[in-house]
Amino acid sequence: MVSKEIKVINAEGLHMRPASALAAAMGKYGCNVSIEHNQTSVNAKSVMHLMAACIKCGAEIRIVCDGPDEEEALKAAVSMFEAGFGEK
């Protein structure tokens, strides 16, 4: 299991477009990918779970990956968040 804490930087937070992009990207990996926010863990491969988490700009989250390709999945997820999903 690998994880990383990161701050959400895109102005609108994790709304529908970035949630869809993240879920689609993480769906390509065989490992489990979750986002921890406000003492809750949600499946990062599910758009509905990501939307329900109400992750706003400035939120501190932890990305957790557990499985065979966890390092690659974590790197991809962190990269997406750090790029602000192209919305900086």
C-alpha positions in Angstrom: 0.0 0.0 0.0 1.2 3.5 -0.9 -0.3 6.9 -0.2 0.3 10.6 -0.5 -1.2 13.6 1.0 -2.0 16.4 -1.4 -3.9 19.7 -1.5 -6.7 20.2 -4.1 -5.7 23.3 -6.1 -8.3 23.6 -8.9 -10.7 26.5 -8.1 -13.9 24.4 -8.4 -12.7 21.4 -6.4 -13.5 17.9 -7.5 -16.6 18.6 -9.6 -18.0 16.4 -12.3 -15.3 16.9 -15.0 -12.3 16.2 -12.9 -14.1 13.5 -11.0 -14.9 11.8 -14.3 -11.4 12.2 -15.5 -9.9 10.7 -12.3 -12.3 7.8 -12.2 -11.6 6.9 -15.8 -7.8 7.2 -15.3 -7.9 5.1 -12.1 -10.2 2.5 -13.7 -7.2 1.4 -15.9 -5.3 0.1 -12.9 -5.8 -3.2 -11.2 -5.1 -1.9 -7.7 -7.7 -0.3 -5.3 -7.6 3.5 -5.3 -9.3 5.6 -2.7 -9.4 9.2 -1.6 -9.5 9.9 2.1 -11.1 13.3 3.1 -12.8 14.4 6.3 -12.4 11.0 8.0 -14.1 9.3 5.0 -12.7 7.0 2.3 -14.2 6.9 -1.1 -13.5 4.7 -4.2 -11.6 6.9 -6.7 -12.8 4.7 -9.5 -16.4 5.8 -8.9 -17.6 9.2 -10.2 -20.6 9.1 -7.9 -18.5 8.4 -4.8 -16.0 11.1 -5.7 -18.9 13.6 -6.2 -20.5 12.6 -2.9 -17.3 13.4 -1.1 -17.7 17.1 -1.8 -14.0 17.8 -2.1 -13.5 21.6 -2.4 -10.6 23.7 -3.4 -8.0 23.8 -0.7 -9.0 20.5 0.8 -6.3 18.2 2.1 -6.8 14.7 0.9 -4.9 11.4 1.0 -4.7 9.3 -2.1 -4.3 5.6 -1.2 -3.4 2.8 -3.7 -3.2 -0.8 -2.8 -2.5 -3.6 -5.2 -0.3 -4.8 -8.0 0.3 -1.5 -9.9 -0.1 0.8 -6.9 3.0 2.9 -7.6 1.9 3.7 -11.1 -1.7 4.5 -10.0 -0.5 6.8 -7.3 1.9 8.6 -9.6 -0.9 9.2 -12.1 -3.4 10.4 -9.5 -1.0 12.8 -7.9 0.0 14.1 -11.3 -3.7 14.9 -12.1 -4.3 16.7 -8.8 -1.0 18.6 -9.1 -2.0 19.8 -12.6 -5.3 21.0 -11.2 -7.0 18.7 -13.8 -6.1 21.4 -16.4 -8.2 24.0 -14.6 -5.6 26.0 -12.6 
